[in-house]
Amino acid sequence: MGTRSFVKIIVKQKQIVLGVTGSIAAYKAAELASLLVKQGHDVFVVMTQDATEFITPLTFQTLSKNPVTTSFYDEKESWHPGHIALADRADLLLLAPATANIIAELAHGLAGHPLAAIALATRAPILLAPAMNGKMWEHAATQENVASLGKRGVEFIGPEAGMLACGYEGLGRLWKVEEIAFRAEFLLARQDNLIA
């Protein structure tokens, strides 16, 4: 895979909801959150319970300088449900890493935790960066779920091929963090009609 070249896109500050799910690649989401903040965006992290087994909410709270949502029960500060407030506020919903499980939940409209509920309620563009075992990615069920989401306008970046945490080599690695951030900027710029 060759080196990719980028054009710098200047996008005014946006509200990005960063969803982090239960994958070993969750630690890379910390770098992504940091990069998005450095680009001037307001980042709100929403983690699944499984993601908290790989990396702590405190890490994301420190990097984003915003509270982190891990449960519907985190939402006690207002009469307005926090997950709906985030869905309304988001200029972009970015899930990185996105596991086979969250892809299946989104494809079937399930909303059993805040991240899935936000995905169901938001009208913002959705970008998924998958990360999973290659056999899981290639499974017919996963591919059908990806196709279903694609028909609804959900965008994907990756996965890429390489050595996976499970010891297999194949397609399933999280795409490069800098390129995920660039794609996020691209989608935000497209929203602002800065690019065609």
WOMO-V797666 format. One record per helix or strand of 3 or more residues. SS is the DSSP state (@ for helix, = for strand). FROM is the first residue (numbers start at 1). TO is the last residue. If there is no record, write none. Layout:
SS&FROM&TO  SS&FROM&TO
This chain:
=&15&20  @&26&38  =&42&47  @&51&53  @&57&64  @&72&74  @&82&89  =&92&98  @&100&107  @&114&121  =&125&130  @&134&138  @&140&151  =&160&163  =&169&173  @&177&191
